[in-house]
Amino acid sequence: MDEYGSQIHIKVRAVIGDLESELAEYDFSRVHKKYLVNLSHVFNLDMKNDEVIFKQGFRLTMSRKYKHMVDTDFSKYLRETI
């Protein structure tokens, strides 16, 4: 989403693993084989339902494969920004 609340979709043609490495320093975390999220937009994690809850109120499903890494990344992000 942009600063006005409009949803933005960016299509990139690249290997997601490469993007994951490049964007990690900018607080992005992989939540699914197809998705990276910017942790600054995350409100909370619903570990029971395997979902990322965004500040804007919408939810995105996390895969079980990545959920523990997302939890670790989000906890680290919160510790560093508080």
mmCIF file of the N, C-alpha and C atoms, coordinates in Angstrom:
data_MODEL
# 
_entry.id   MODEL 
# 
loop_
_atom_site.group_PDB 
_atom_site.id 
_atom_site.type_symbol 
_atom_site.label_atom_id 
_atom_site.label_alt_id 
_atom_site.label_comp_id 
_atom_site.label_asym_id 
_atom_site.label_entity_id 
_atom_site.label_seq_id 
_atom_site.pdbx_PDB_ins_code 
_atom_site.Cartn_x 
_atom_site.Cartn_y 
_atom_site.Cartn_z 
_atom_site.occupancy 
_atom_site.B_iso_or_equiv 
_atom_site.pdbx_formal_charge 
_atom_site.auth_seq_id 
_atom_site.auth_comp_id 
_atom_site.auth_asym_id 
_atom_site.auth_atom_id 
_atom_site.pdbx_PDB_model_num 
ATOM 1   N N  . MET A 1 1  ? 0.835  -1.173  0.000   1.00 0.00 ? 1  MET A N  1 
ATOM 2   C CA . MET A 1 1  ? 0.000  0.000   0.000   1.00 0.00 ? 1  MET A CA 1 
ATOM 3   C C  . MET A 1 1  ? 0.883  1.241   0.000   1.00 0.00 ? 1  MET A C  1 
ATOM 4   N N  . ASP A 1 2  ? 0.389  2.244   -0.643  1.00 0.00 ? 2  ASP A N  1 
ATOM 5   C CA . ASP A 1 2  ? 1.140  3.490   -0.641  1.00 0.00 ? 2  ASP A CA 1 
ATOM 6   C C  . ASP A 1 2  ? 0.695  4.357   0.535   1.00 0.00 ? 2  ASP A C  1 
ATOM 7   N N  . GLU A 1 3  ? 1.267  5.543   0.643   1.00 0.00 ? 3  GLU A N  1 
ATOM 8   C CA . GLU A 1 3  ? 0.988  6.432   1.767   1.00 0.00 ? 3  GLU A CA 1 
ATOM 9   C C  . GLU A 1 3  ? -0.459 6.910   1.816   1.00 0.00 ? 3  GLU A C  1 
ATOM 10  N N  . TYR A 1 4  ? -1.211 6.734   0.728   1.00 0.00 ? 4  TYR A N  1 
ATOM 11  C CA . TYR A 1 4  ? -2.610 7.160   0.675   1.00 0.00 ? 4  TYR A CA 1 
ATOM 12  C C  . TYR A 1 4  ? -3.578 5.997   0.889   1.00 0.00 ? 4  TYR A C  1 
ATOM 13  N N  . GLY A 1 5  ? -3.037 4.812   1.172   1.00 0.00 ? 5  GLY A N  1 
ATOM 14  C CA . GLY A 1 5  ? -3.882 3.653   1.424   1.00 0.00 ? 5  GLY A CA 1 
ATOM 15  C C  . GLY A 1 5  ? -4.271 2.878   0.176   1.00 0.00 ? 5  GLY A C  1 
ATOM 16  N N  . SER A 1 6  ? -3.721 3.260   -0.972  1.00 0.00 ? 6  SER A N  1 
ATOM 17  C CA . SER A 1 6  ? -4.004 2.539   -2.204  1.00 0.00 ? 6  SER A CA 1 
ATOM 18  C C  . SER A 1 6  ? -3.085 1.329   -2.304  1.00 0.00 ? 6  SER A C  1 
ATOM 19  N N  . GLN A 1 7  ? -3.663 0.215   -2.690  1.00 0.00 ? 7  GLN A N  1 
ATOM 20  C CA . GLN A 1 7  ? -2.877 -1.002  -2.797  1.00 0.00 ? 7  GLN A CA 1 
ATOM 21  C C  . GLN A 1 7  ? -2.000 -0.951  -4.040  1.00 0.00 ? 7  GLN A C  1 
ATOM 22  N N  . ILE A 1 8  ? -0.764 -1.362  -3.878  1.00 0.00 ? 8  ILE A N  1 
ATOM 23  C CA . ILE A 1 8  ? 0.191  -1.344  -4.975  1.00 0.00 ? 8  ILE A CA 1 
ATOM 24  C C  . ILE A 1 8  ? 0.641  -2.775  -5.247  1.00 0.00 ? 8  ILE A C  1 
ATOM 25  N N  . HIS A 1 9  ? 0.615  -3.167  -6.495  1.00 0.00 ? 9  HIS A N  1 
ATOM 26  C CA . HIS A 1 9  ? 1.125  -4.472  -6.901  1.00 0.00 ? 9  HIS A CA 1 
ATOM 27  C C  . HIS A 1 9  ? 2.346  -4.234  -7.774  1.00 0.00 ? 9  HIS A C  1 
ATOM 28  N N  . ILE A 1 10 ? 3.414  -4.890  -7.418  1.00 0.00 ? 10 ILE A N  1 
ATOM 29  C CA . ILE A 1 10 ? 4.640  -4.764  -8.194  1.00 0.00 ? 10 ILE A CA 1 
ATOM 30  C C  . ILE A 1 10 ? 4.976  -6.143  -8.742  1.00 0.00 ? 10 ILE A C  1 
ATOM 31  N N  . LYS A 1 11 ? 5.075  -6.239  -10.035 1.00 0.00 ? 11 LYS A N  1 
ATOM 32  C CA . LYS A 1 11 ? 5.440  -7.504  -10.656 1.00 0.00 ? 11 LYS A CA 1 
ATOM 33  C C  . LYS A 1 11 ? 6.914  -7.452  -11.015 1.00 0.00 ? 11 LYS A C  1 
ATOM 34  N N  . VAL A 1 12 ? 7.619  -8.465  -10.586 1.00 0.00 ? 12 VAL A N  1 
ATOM 35  C CA . VAL A 1 12 ? 9.054  -8.548  -10.830 1.00 0.00 ? 12 VAL A CA 1 
ATOM 36  C C  . VAL A 1 12 ? 9.349  -9.919  -11.404 1.00 0.00 ? 12 VAL A C  1 
ATOM 37  N N  . ARG A 1 13 ? 10.174 -9.934  -12.398 1.00 0.00 ? 13 ARG A N  1 
ATOM 38  C CA . ARG A 1 13 ? 10.568 -11.209 -12.975 1.00 0.00 ? 13 ARG A CA 1 
ATOM 39  C C  . ARG A 1 13 ? 11.965 -11.534 -12.455 1.00 0.00 ? 13 ARG A C  1 
ATOM 40  N N  . ALA A 1 14 ? 11.998 -12.381 -11.427 1.00 0.00 ? 14 ALA A N  1 
ATOM 41  C CA . ALA A 1 14 ? 13.264 -12.763 -10.814 1.00 0.00 ? 14 ALA A CA 1 
ATOM 42  C C  . ALA A 1 14 ? 13.031 -14.018 -9.988  1.00 0.00 ? 14 ALA A C  1 
ATOM 43  N N  . VAL A 1 15 ? 14.103 -14.620 -9.575  1.00 0.00 ? 15 VAL A N  1 
ATOM 44  C CA . VAL A 1 15 ? 14.020 -15.771 -8.685  1.00 0.00 ? 15 VAL A CA 1 
ATOM 45  C C  . VAL A 1 15 ? 13.762 -15.238 -7.280  1.00 0.00 ? 15 VAL A C  1 
ATOM 46  N N  . ILE A 1 16 ? 12.714 -15.716 -6.633  1.00 0.00 ? 16 ILE A N  1 
ATOM 47  C CA . ILE A 1 16 ? 12.320 -15.156 -5.347  1.00 0.00 ? 16 ILE A CA 1 
ATOM 48  C C  . ILE A 1 16 ? 13.402 -15.344 -4.283  1.00 0.00 ? 16 ILE A C  1 
ATOM 49  N N  . GLY A 1 17 ? 14.161 -16.412 -4.382  1.00 0.00 ? 17 GLY A N  1 
ATOM 50  C CA . GLY A 1 17 ? 15.260 -16.615 -3.440  1.00 0.00 ? 17 GLY A CA 1 
ATOM 51  C C  . GLY A 1 17 ? 16.308 -15.521 -3.541  1.00 0.00 ? 17 GLY A C  1 
ATOM 52  N N  . ASP A 1 18 ? 16.556 -15.049 -4.765  1.00 0.00 ? 18 ASP A N  1 
ATOM 53  C CA . ASP A 1 18 ? 17.500 -13.940 -4.961  1.00 0.00 ? 18 ASP A CA 1 
ATOM 54  C C  . ASP A 1 18 ? 16.940 -12.643 -4.381  1.00 0.00 ? 18 ASP A C  1 
ATOM 55  N N  . LEU A 1 19 ? 15.662 -12.400 -4.618  1.00 0.00 ? 19 LEU A N  1 
ATOM 56  C CA . LEU A 1 19 ? 15.023 -11.206 -4.055  1.00 0.00 ? 19 LEU A CA 1 
ATOM 57  C C  . LEU A 1 19 ? 15.018 -11.259 -2.530  1.00 0.00 ? 19 LEU A C  1 
ATOM 58  N N  . GLU A 1 20 ? 14.763 -12.437 -1.998  1.00 0.00 ? 20 GLU A N  1 
ATOM 59  C CA . GLU A 1 20 ? 14.755 -12.612 -0.545  1.00 0.00 ? 20 GLU A CA 1 
ATOM 60  C C  . GLU A 1 20 ? 16.101 -12.197 0.053   1.00 0.00 ? 20 GLU A C  1 
ATOM 61  N N  . SER A 1 21 ? 17.181 -12.616 -0.553  1.00 0.00 ? 21 SER A N  1 
ATOM 62  C CA . SER A 1 21 ? 18.519 -12.253 -0.079  1.00 0.00 ? 21 SER A CA 1 
ATOM 63  C C  . SER A 1 21 ? 18.781 -10.756 -0.212  1.00 0.00 ? 21 SER A C  1 
ATOM 64  N N  . GLU A 1 22 ? 18.387 -10.193 -1.347  1.00 0.00 ? 22 GLU A N  1 
ATOM 65  C CA . GLU A 1 22 ? 18.628 -8.772  -1.590  1.00 0.00 ? 22 GLU A CA 1 
ATOM 66  C C  . GLU A 1 22 ? 17.800 -7.857  -0.692  1.00 0.00 ? 22 GLU A C  1 
ATOM 67  N N  . LEU A 1 23 ? 16.578 -8.279  -0.369  1.00 0.00 ? 23 LEU A N  1 
ATOM 68  C CA . LEU A 1 23 ? 15.662 -7.418  0.384   1.00 0.00 ? 23 LEU A CA 1 
ATOM 69  C C  . LEU A 1 23 ? 15.678 -7.661  1.890   1.00 0.00 ? 23 LEU A C  1 
ATOM 70  N N  . ALA A 1 24 ? 16.395 -8.665  2.348   1.00 0.00 ? 24 ALA A N  1 
ATOM 71  C CA . ALA A 1 24 ? 16.433 -8.982  3.779   1.00 0.00 ? 24 ALA A CA 1 
ATOM 72  C C  . ALA A 1 24 ? 16.907 -7.784  4.603   1.00 0.00 ? 24 ALA A C  1 
ATOM 73  N N  . GLU A 1 25 ? 17.862 -7.047  4.106   1.00 0.00 ? 25 GLU A N  1 
ATOM 74  C CA . GLU A 1 25 ? 18.376 -5.889  4.853   1.00 0.00 ? 25 GLU A CA 1 
ATOM 75  C C  . GLU A 1 25 ? 17.361 -4.748  4.949   1.00 0.00 ? 25 GLU A C  1 
ATOM 76  N N  . TYR A 1 26 ? 16.287 -4.831  4.157   1.00 0.00 ? 26 TYR A N  1 
ATOM 77  C CA . TYR A 1 26 ? 15.225 -3.826  4.181   1.00 0.00 ? 26 TYR A CA 1 
ATOM 78  C C  . TYR A 1 26 ? 13.984 -4.349  4.903   1.00 0.00 ? 26 TYR A C  1 
ATOM 79  N N  . ASP A 1 27 ? 14.173 -5.328  5.755   1.00 0.00 ? 27 ASP A N  1 
ATOM 80  C CA . ASP A 1 27 ? 13.117 -5.898  6.598   1.00 0.00 ? 27 ASP A CA 1 
ATOM 81  C C  . ASP A 1 27 ? 12.023 -6.633  5.824   1.00 0.00 ? 27 ASP A C  1 
ATOM 82  N N  . PHE A 1 28 ? 12.403 -7.306  4.762   1.00 0.00 ? 28 PHE A N  1 
ATOM 83  C CA . PHE A 1 28 ? 11.479 -8.185  4.057   1.00 0.00 ? 28 PHE A CA 1 
ATOM 84  C C  . PHE A 1 28 ? 11.703 -9.609  4.532   1.00 0.00 ? 28 PHE A C  1 
ATOM 85  N N  . SER A 1 29 ? 10.632 -10.373 4.606   1.00 0.00 ? 29 SER A N  1 
ATOM 86  C CA . SER A 1 29 ? 10.716 -11.767 5.033   1.00 0.00 ? 29 SER A CA 1 
ATOM 87  C C  . SER A 1 29 ? 9.843  -12.615 4.122   1.00 0.00 ? 29 SER A C  1 
ATOM 88  N N  . ARG A 1 30 ? 10.293 -13.816 3.856   1.00 0.00 ? 30 ARG A N  1 
ATOM 89  C CA . ARG A 1 30 ? 9.532  -14.717 2.997   1.00 0.00 ? 30 ARG A CA 1 
ATOM 90  C C  . ARG A 1 30 ? 8.496  -15.454 3.839   1.00 0.00 ? 30 ARG A C  1 
ATOM 91  N N  . VAL A 1 31 ? 7.238  -15.374 3.418   1.00 0.00 ? 31 VAL A N  1 
ATOM 92  C CA . VAL A 1 31 ? 6.161  -16.010 4.172   1.00 0.00 ? 31 VAL A CA 1 
ATOM 93  C C  . VAL A 1 31 ? 5.538  -17.189 3.420   1.00 0.00 ? 31 VAL A C  1 
ATOM 94  N N  . HIS A 1 32 ? 5.901  -17.324 2.161   1.00 0.00 ? 32 HIS A N  1 
ATOM 95  C CA . HIS A 1 32 ? 5.312  -18.348 1.299   1.00 0.00 ? 32 HIS A CA 1 
ATOM 96  C C  . HIS A 1 32 ? 6.245  -18.500 0.114   1.00 0.00 ? 32 HIS A C  1 
ATOM 97  N N  . LYS A 1 33 ? 6.119  -19.582 -0.605  1.00 0.00 ? 33 LYS A N  1 
ATOM 98  C CA . LYS A 1 33 ? 7.016  -19.767 -1.753  1.00 0.00 ? 33 LYS A CA 1 
ATOM 99  C C  . LYS A 1 33 ? 6.858  -18.672 -2.798  1.00 0.00 ? 33 LYS A C  1 
ATOM 100 N N  . LYS A 1 34 ? 5.727  -17.962 -2.779  1.00 0.00 ? 34 LYS A N  1 
ATOM 101 C CA . LYS A 1 34 ? 5.475  -16.907 -3.764  1.00 0.00 ? 34 LYS A CA 1 
ATOM 102 C C  . LYS A 1 34 ? 5.499  -15.498 -3.196  1.00 0.00 ? 34 LYS A C  1 
ATOM 103 N N  . TYR A 1 35 ? 5.620  -15.336 -1.864  1.00 0.00 ? 35 TYR A N  1 
ATOM 104 C CA . TYR A 1 35 ? 5.444  -14.016 -1.266  1.00 0.00 ? 35 TYR A CA 1 
ATOM 105 C C  . TYR A 1 35 ? 6.578  -13.601 -0.342  1.00 0.00 ? 35 TYR A C  1 
ATOM 106 N N  . LEU A 1 36 ? 6.970  -12.348 -0.473  1.00 0.00 ? 36 LEU A N  1 
ATOM 107 C CA . LEU A 1 36 ? 7.821  -11.662 0.496   1.00 0.00 ? 36 LEU A CA 1 
ATOM 108 C C  . LEU A 1 36 ? 6.987  -10.525 1.068   1.00 0.00 ? 36 LEU A C  1 
ATOM 109 N N  . VAL A 1 37 ? 7.155  -10.244 2.353   1.00 0.00 ? 37 VAL A N  1 
ATOM 110 C CA . VAL A 1 37 ? 6.427  -9.121  2.949   1.00 0.00 ? 37 VAL A CA 1 
ATOM 111 C C  . VAL A 1 37 ? 7.406  -8.184  3.642   1.00 0.00 ? 37 VAL A C  1 
ATOM 112 N N  . ASN A 1 38 ? 7.054  -6.916  3.653   1.00 0.00 ? 38 ASN A N  1 
ATOM 113 C CA . ASN A 1 38 ? 7.824  -5.916  4.373   1.00 0.00 ? 38 ASN A CA 1 
ATOM 114 C C  . ASN A 1 38 ? 7.318  -5.908  5.811   1.00 0.00 ? 38 ASN A C  1 
ATOM 115 N N  . LEU A 1 39 ? 8.175  -6.258  6.746   1.00 0.00 ? 39 LEU A N  1 
ATOM 116 C CA . LEU A 1 39 ? 7.779  -6.397  8.146   1.00 0.00 ? 39 LEU A CA 1 
ATOM 117 C C  . LEU A 1 39 ? 7.304  -5.091  8.768   1.00 0.00 ? 39 LEU A C  1 
ATOM 118 N N  . SER A 1 40 ? 7.660  -3.963  8.187   1.00 0.00 ? 40 SER A N  1 
ATOM 119 C CA . SER A 1 40 ? 7.197  -2.687  8.734   1.00 0.00 ? 40 SER A CA 1 
ATOM 120 C C  . SER A 1 40 ? 5.689  -2.502  8.546   1.00 0.00 ? 40 SER A C  1 
ATOM 121 N N  . HIS A 1 41 ? 5.073  -3.308  7.688   1.00 0.00 ? 41 HIS A N  1 
ATOM 122 C CA . HIS A 1 41 ? 3.630  -3.233  7.451   1.00 0.00 ? 41 HIS A CA 1 
ATOM 123 C C  . HIS A 1 41 ? 2.859  -4.313  8.200   1.00 0.00 ? 41 HIS A C  1 
ATOM 124 N N  . VAL A 1 42 ? 3.575  -5.162  8.942   1.00 0.00 ? 42 VAL A N  1 
ATOM 125 C CA . VAL A 1 42 ? 2.935  -6.261  9.661   1.00 0.00 ? 42 VAL A CA 1 
ATOM 126 C C  . VAL A 1 42 ? 2.510  -5.790  11.050  1.00 0.00 ? 42 VAL A C  1 
ATOM 127 N N  . PHE A 1 43 ? 1.274  -6.094  11.407  1.00 0.00 ? 43 PHE A N  1 
ATOM 128 C CA . PHE A 1 43 ? 0.747  -5.780  12.734  1.00 0.00 ? 43 PHE A CA 1 
ATOM 129 C C  . PHE A 1 43 ? 1.038  -6.915  13.704  1.00 0.00 ? 43 PHE A C  1 
ATOM 130 N N  . ASN A 1 44 ? 0.781  -8.152  13.252  1.00 0.00 ? 44 ASN A N  1 
ATOM 131 C CA . ASN A 1 44 ? 0.956  -9.311  14.124  1.00 0.00 ? 44 ASN A CA 1 
ATOM 132 C C  . ASN A 1 44 ? 0.981  -10.572 13.280  1.00 0.00 ? 44 ASN A C  1 
ATOM 133 N N  . LEU A 1 45 ? 1.319  -11.684 13.926  1.00 0.00 ? 45 LEU A N  1 
ATOM 134 C CA . LEU A 1 45 ? 1.290  -12.996 13.288  1.00 0.00 ? 45 LEU A CA 1 
ATOM 135 C C  . LEU A 1 45 ? 0.274  -13.857 14.010  1.00 0.00 ? 45 LEU A C  1 
ATOM 136 N N  . ASP A 1 46 ? -0.575 -14.523 13.261  1.00 0.00 ? 46 ASP A N  1 
ATOM 137 C CA . ASP A 1 46 ? -1.526 -15.481 13.814  1.00 0.00 ? 46 ASP A CA 1 
ATOM 138 C C  . ASP A 1 46 ? -0.941 -16.863 13.570  1.00 0.00 ? 46 ASP A C  1 
ATOM 139 N N  . MET A 1 47 ? -0.194 -17.349 14.551  1.00 0.00 ? 47 MET A N  1 
ATOM 140 C CA . MET A 1 47 ? 0.509  -18.621 14.388  1.00 0.00 ? 47 MET A CA 1 
ATOM 141 C C  . MET A 1 47 ? -0.460 -19.795 14.358  1.00 0.00 ? 47 MET A C  1 
ATOM 142 N N  . LYS A 1 48 ? -1.590 -19.675 15.013  1.00 0.00 ? 48 LYS A N  1 
ATOM 143 C CA . LYS A 1 48 ? -2.583 -20.754 15.030  1.00 0.00 ? 48 LYS A CA 1 
ATOM 144 C C  . LYS A 1 48 ? -3.175 -20.971 13.637  1.00 0.00 ? 48 LYS A C  1 
ATOM 145 N N  . ASN A 1 49 ? -3.480 -19.866 12.949  1.00 0.00 ? 49 ASN A N  1 
ATOM 146 C CA . ASN A 1 49 ? -4.087 -19.948 11.621  1.00 0.00 ? 49 ASN A CA 1 
ATOM 147 C C  . ASN A 1 49 ? -3.090 -19.735 10.490  1.00 0.00 ? 49 ASN A C  1 
ATOM 148 N N  . ASP A 1 50 ? -1.808 -19.646 10.833  1.00 0.00 ? 50 ASP A N  1 
ATOM 149 C CA . ASP A 1 50 ? -0.745 -19.471 9.828   1.00 0.00 ? 50 ASP A CA 1 
ATOM 150 C C  . ASP A 1 50 ? -0.992 -18.254 8.938   1.00 0.00 ? 50 ASP A C  1 
ATOM 151 N N  . GLU A 1 51 ? -1.235 -17.094 9.570   1.00 0.00 ? 51 GLU A N  1 
ATOM 152 C CA . GLU A 1 51 ? -1.508 -15.882 8.810   1.00 0.00 ? 51 GLU A CA 1 
ATOM 153 C C  . GLU A 1 51 ? -0.668 -14.706 9.302   1.00 0.00 ? 51 GLU A C  1 
ATOM 154 N N  . VAL A 1 52 ? -0.319 -13.850 8.354   1.00 0.00 ? 52 VAL A N  1 
ATOM 155 C CA . VAL A 1 52 ? 0.294  -12.564 8.657   1.00 0.00 ? 52 VAL A CA 1 
ATOM 156 C C  . VAL A 1 52 ? -0.850 -11.555 8.683   1.00 0.00 ? 52 VAL A C  1 
ATOM 157 N N  . ILE A 1 53 ? -0.923 -10.752 9.741   1.00 0.00 ? 53 ILE A N  1 
ATOM 158 C CA . ILE A 1 53 ? -1.956 -9.727  9.854   1.00 0.00 ? 53 ILE A CA 1 
ATOM 159 C C  . ILE A 1 53 ? -1.283 -8.377  9.620   1.00 0.00 ? 53 ILE A C  1 
ATOM 160 N N  . PHE A 1 54 ? -1.746 -7.668  8.615   1.00 0.00 ? 54 PHE A N  1 
ATOM 161 C CA . PHE A 1 54 ? -1.144 -6.389  8.263   1.00 0.00 ? 54 PHE A CA 1 
ATOM 162 C C  . PHE A 1 54 ? -1.814 -5.242  9.014   1.00 0.00 ? 54 PHE A C  1 
ATOM 163 N N  . LYS A 1 55 ? -1.108 -4.147  9.154   1.00 0.00 ? 55 LYS A N  1 
ATOM 164 C CA . LYS A 1 55 ? -1.636 -2.957  9.832   1.00 0.00 ? 55 LYS A CA 1 
ATOM 165 C C  . LYS A 1 55 ? -2.904 -2.454  9.162   1.00 0.00 ? 55 LYS A C  1 
ATOM 166 N N  . GLN A 1 56 ? -3.046 -2.675  7.879   1.00 0.00 ? 56 GLN A N  1 
ATOM 167 C CA . GLN A 1 56 ? -4.228 -2.225  7.129   1.00 0.00 ? 56 GLN A CA 1 
ATOM 168 C C  . GLN A 1 56 ? -5.423 -3.143  7.369   1.00 0.00 ? 56 GLN A C  1 
ATOM 169 N N  . GLY A 1 57 ? -5.220 -4.268  8.067   1.00 0.00 ? 57 GLY A N  1 
ATOM 170 C CA . GLY A 1 57 ? -6.316 -5.151  8.428   1.00 0.00 ? 57 GLY A CA 1 
ATOM 171 C C  . GLY A 1 57 ? -6.453 -6.418  7.611   1.00 0.00 ? 57 GLY A C  1 
ATOM 172 N N  . PHE A 1 58 ? -5.791 -6.506  6.471   1.00 0.00 ? 58 PHE A N  1 
ATOM 173 C CA . PHE A 1 58 ? -5.933 -7.727  5.687   1.00 0.00 ? 58 PHE A CA 1 
ATOM 174 C C  . PHE A 1 58 ? -4.949 -8.788  6.158   1.00 0.00 ? 58 PHE A C  1 
ATOM 175 N N  . ARG A 1 59 ? -5.195 -10.014 5.748   1.00 0.00 ? 59 ARG A N  1 
ATOM 176 C CA . ARG A 1 59 ? -4.397 -11.156 6.180   1.00 0.00 ? 59 ARG A CA 1 
ATOM 177 C C  . ARG A 1 59 ? -3.833 -11.885 4.965   1.00 0.00 ? 59 ARG A C  1 
ATOM 178 N N  . LEU A 1 60 ? -2.675 -12.501 5.153   1.00 0.00 ? 60 LEU A N  1 
ATOM 179 C CA . LEU A 1 60 ? -2.027 -13.275 4.110   1.00 0.00 ? 60 LEU A CA 1 
ATOM 180 C C  . LEU A 1 60 ? -1.572 -14.586 4.727   1.00 0.00 ? 60 LEU A C  1 
ATOM 181 N N  . THR A 1 61 ? -1.868 -15.677 4.060   1.00 0.00 ? 61 THR A N  1 
ATOM 182 C CA . THR A 1 61 ? -1.505 -16.990 4.575   1.00 0.00 ? 61 THR A CA 1 
ATOM 183 C C  . THR A 1 61 ? 0.000  -17.205 4.501   1.00 0.00 ? 61 THR A C  1 
ATOM 184 N N  . MET A 1 62 ? 0.554  -17.709 5.606   1.00 0.00 ? 62 MET A N  1 
ATOM 185 C CA . MET A 1 62 ? 1.956  -18.126 5.653   1.00 0.00 ? 62 MET A CA 1 
ATOM 186 C C  . MET A 1 62 ? 2.002  -19.630 5.403   1.00 0.00 ? 62 MET A C  1 
ATOM 187 N N  . SER A 1 63 ? 3.036  -20.095 4.767   1.00 0.00 ? 63 SER A N  1 
ATOM 188 C CA . SER A 1 63 ? 3.180  -21.541 4.651   1.00 0.00 ? 63 SER A CA 1 
ATOM 189 C C  . SER A 1 63 ? 3.847  -22.061 5.928   1.00 0.00 ? 63 SER A C  1 
ATOM 190 N N  . ARG A 1 64 ? 3.553  -23.290 6.262   1.00 0.00 ? 64 ARG A N  1 
ATOM 191 C CA . ARG A 1 64 ? 4.151  -23.893 7.468   1.00 0.00 ? 64 ARG A CA 1 
ATOM 192 C C  . ARG A 1 64 ? 5.674  -23.940 7.350   1.00 0.00 ? 64 ARG A C  1 
ATOM 193 N N  . LYS A 1 65 ? 6.154  -24.083 6.130   1.00 0.00 ? 65 LYS A N  1 
ATOM 194 C CA . LYS A 1 65 ? 7.601  -24.156 5.905   1.00 0.00 ? 65 LYS A CA 1 
ATOM 195 C C  . LYS A 1 65 ? 8.313  -22.883 6.363   1.00 0.00 ? 65 LYS A C  1 
ATOM 196 N N  . TYR A 1 66 ? 7.683  -21.718 6.193   1.00 0.00 ? 66 TYR A N  1 
ATOM 197 C CA . TYR A 1 66 ? 8.332  -20.439 6.486   1.00 0.00 ? 66 TYR A CA 1 
ATOM 198 C C  . TYR A 1 66 ? 7.869  -19.790 7.783   1.00 0.00 ? 66 TYR A C  1 
ATOM 199 N N  . LYS A 1 67 ? 6.836  -20.296 8.420   1.00 0.00 ? 67 LYS A N  1 
ATOM 200 C CA . LYS A 1 67 ? 6.236  -19.566 9.536   1.00 0.00 ? 67 LYS A CA 1 
ATOM 201 C C  . LYS A 1 67 ? 7.169  -19.360 10.718  1.00 0.00 ? 67 LYS A C  1 
ATOM 202 N N  . HIS A 1 68 ? 8.024  -20.314 11.015  1.00 0.00 ? 68 HIS A N  1 
ATOM 203 C CA . HIS A 1 68 ? 8.941  -20.133 12.144  1.00 0.00 ? 68 HIS A CA 1 
ATOM 204 C C  . HIS A 1 68 ? 10.024 -19.101 11.818  1.00 0.00 ? 68 HIS A C  1 
ATOM 205 N N  . MET A 1 69 ? 10.456 -19.052 10.574  1.00 0.00 ? 69 MET A N  1 
ATOM 206 C CA . MET A 1 69 ? 11.423 -18.041 10.160  1.00 0.00 ? 69 MET A CA 1 
ATOM 207 C C  . MET A 1 69 ? 10.786 -16.658 10.182  1.00 0.00 ? 69 MET A C  1 
ATOM 208 N N  . VAL A 1 70 ? 9.533  -16.562 9.758   1.00 0.00 ? 70 VAL A N  1 
ATOM 209 C CA . VAL A 1 70 ? 8.820  -15.284 9.797   1.00 0.00 ? 70 VAL A CA 1 
ATOM 210 C C  . VAL A 1 70 ? 8.682  -14.824 11.240  1.00 0.00 ? 70 VAL A C  1 
ATOM 211 N N  . ASP A 1 71 ? 8.350  -15.741 12.127  1.00 0.00 ? 71 ASP A N  1 
ATOM 212 C CA . ASP A 1 71 ? 8.226  -15.417 13.550  1.00 0.00 ? 71 ASP A CA 1 
ATOM 213 C C  . ASP A 1 71 ? 9.556  -14.890 14.087  1.00 0.00 ? 71 ASP A C  1 
ATOM 214 N N  . THR A 1 72 ? 10.645 -15.544 13.739  1.00 0.00 ? 72 THR A N  1 
ATOM 215 C CA . THR A 1 72 ? 11.978 -15.105 14.160  1.00 0.00 ? 72 THR A CA 1 
ATOM 216 C C  . THR A 1 72 ? 12.307 -13.732 13.582  1.00 0.00 ? 72 THR A C  1 
ATOM 217 N N  . ASP A 1 73 ? 12.064 -13.556 12.275  1.00 0.00 ? 73 ASP A N  1 
ATOM 218 C CA . ASP A 1 73 ? 12.343 -12.273 11.617  1.00 0.00 ? 73 ASP A CA 1 
ATOM 219 C C  . ASP A 1 73 ? 11.508 -11.143 12.209  1.00 0.00 ? 73 ASP A C  1 
ATOM 220 N N  . PHE A 1 74 ? 10.228 -11.413 12.467  1.00 0.00 ? 74 PHE A N  1 
ATOM 221 C CA . PHE A 1 74 ? 9.339  -10.376 12.996  1.00 0.00 ? 74 PHE A CA 1 
ATOM 222 C C  . PHE A 1 74 ? 9.734  -10.013 14.435  1.00 0.00 ? 74 PHE A C  1 
ATOM 223 N N  . SER A 1 75 ? 10.074 -10.999 15.231  1.00 0.00 ? 75 SER A N  1 
ATOM 224 C CA . SER A 1 75 ? 10.526 -10.728 16.607  1.00 0.00 ? 75 SER A CA 1 
ATOM 225 C C  . SER A 1 75 ? 11.799 -9.883  16.599  1.00 0.00 ? 75 SER A C  1 
ATOM 226 N N  . LYS A 1 76 ? 12.725 -10.217 15.718  1.00 0.00 ? 76 LYS A N  1 
ATOM 227 C CA . LYS A 1 76 ? 13.961 -9.447  15.589  1.00 0.00 ? 76 LYS A CA 1 
ATOM 228 C C  . LYS A 1 76 ? 13.654 -8.015  15.134  1.00 0.00 ? 76 LYS A C  1 
ATOM 229 N N  . TYR A 1 77 ? 12.768 -7.883  14.164  1.00 0.00 ? 77 TYR A N  1 
ATOM 230 C CA . TYR A 1 77 ? 12.373 -6.558  13.665  1.00 0.00 ? 77 TYR A CA 1 
ATOM 231 C C  . TYR A 1 77 ? 11.791 -5.716  14.802  1.00 0.00 ? 77 TYR A C  1 
ATOM 232 N N  . LEU A 1 78 ? 10.898 -6.304  15.598  1.00 0.00 ? 78 LEU A N  1 
ATOM 233 C CA . LEU A 1 78 ? 10.284 -5.575  16.689  1.00 0.00 ? 78 LEU A CA 1 
ATOM 234 C C  . LEU A 1 78 ? 11.314 -5.138  17.744  1.00 0.00 ? 78 LEU A C  1 
ATOM 235 N N  . ARG A 1 79 ? 12.255 -6.025  18.068  1.00 0.00 ? 79 ARG A N  1 
ATOM 236 C CA . ARG A 1 79 ? 13.293 -5.683  19.040  1.00 0.00 ? 79 ARG A CA 1 
ATOM 237 C C  . ARG A 1 79 ? 14.164 -4.534  18.540  1.00 0.00 ? 79 ARG A C  1 
ATOM 238 N N  . GLU A 1 80 ? 14.432 -4.517  17.245  1.00 0.00 ? 80 GLU A N  1 
ATOM 239 C CA . GLU A 1 80 ? 15.309 -3.481  16.678  1.00 0.00 ? 80 GLU A CA 1 
ATOM 240 C C  . GLU A 1 80 ? 14.614 -2.141  16.493  1.00 0.00 ? 80 GLU A C  1 
ATOM 241 N N  . THR A 1 81 ? 13.289 -2.145  16.382  1.00 0.00 ? 81 THR A N  1 
ATOM 242 C CA . THR A 1 81 ? 12.577 -0.883  16.124  1.00 0.00 ? 81 THR A CA 1 
ATOM 243 C C  . THR A 1 81 ? 11.978 -0.248  17.368  1.00 0.00 ? 81 THR A C  1 
ATOM 244 N N  . ILE A 1 82 ? 12.009 -0.957  18.455  1.00 0.00 ? 82 ILE A N  1 
ATOM 245 C CA . ILE A 1 82 ? 11.435 -0.393  19.713  1.00 0.00 ? 82 ILE A CA 1 
ATOM 246 C C  . ILE A 1 82 ? 12.490 0.347   20.487  1.00 0.00 ? 82 ILE A C  1 
# 
